[in-house]
Amino acid sequence: MNNKLTNDNFLVYCAKVYDNPGTHSIDEFLEDLDRIKYIKKLLTRYIETGELKERLILNHLITLHNCFGVHLAKILILKIERFDLIKPFLILLNALPETIRNVGEKDIIYTDDIPLDENIVKALRKIGNG
């Protein structure tokens, strides 16, 4: 699926690529989408206070990755303004493609061009080594 993802078609796009056989209602689908809002709140807290809840963010991302698979990065780059904060998590999960196509006004985004937040990288390395 290589459709253009915009805020206008966000729900339809997500519904098309959603893959969770255990879901029995639209409410469960929407609850999974709400995880994006929770991640945004956790990242805002990190920006404002320096407090990073890396394990909680990681748990939300793992659940989202299980539901949206290869489409997760495309969804997140549309919805999370500070993608540099989410990029280290996606690298850890091996869920970051080299390119993301057809998001918003952009035809192609090269993820190598997006910087990494060094504090988040350090925190995630501790998880990986712990």
Rosetta blueprint (number, residue, H / E / L):
1 M L
2 N L
3 N L
4 K L
5 L E
6 T L
7 N L
8 D L
9 N L
10 F H
11 L H
12 V H
13 Y H
14 C H
15 A H
16 K H
17 V H
18 Y L
19 D L
20 N L
21 P L
22 G L
23 T L
24 H L
25 S L
26 I H
27 D H
28 E H
29 F H
30 L H
31 E H
32 D H
33 L H
34 D H
35 R H
36 I H
37 K H
38 Y H
39 I H
40 K H
41 K H
42 L H
43 L H
44 T H
45 R H
46 Y H
47 I H
48 E H
49 T H
50 G L
51 E L
52 L L
53 K L
54 E H
55 R H
56 L H
57 I H
58 L H
59 N H
60 H H
61 L H
62 I H
63 T H
64 L H
65 H H
66 N H
67 C H
68 F H
69 G H
70 V H
71 H H
72 L H
73 A H
74 K H
75 I H
76 L H
77 I H
78 L H
79 K H
80 I L
81 E L
82 R L
83 F H
84 D H
85 L H
86 I H
87 K H
88 P H
89 F H
90 L H
91 I H
92 L H
93 L L
94 N L
95 A L
96 L L
97 P L
98 E L
99 T E
100 I E
101 R E
102 N E
103 V E
104 G L
105 E L
106 K E
107 D E
108 I E
109 I E
110 Y E
111 T H
112 D H
113 D H
114 I L
115 P L
116 L L
117 D L
118 E H
119 N H
120 I H
121 V H
122 K H
123 A H
124 L H
125 R H
126 K H
127 I H
128 G H
129 N H
130 G L
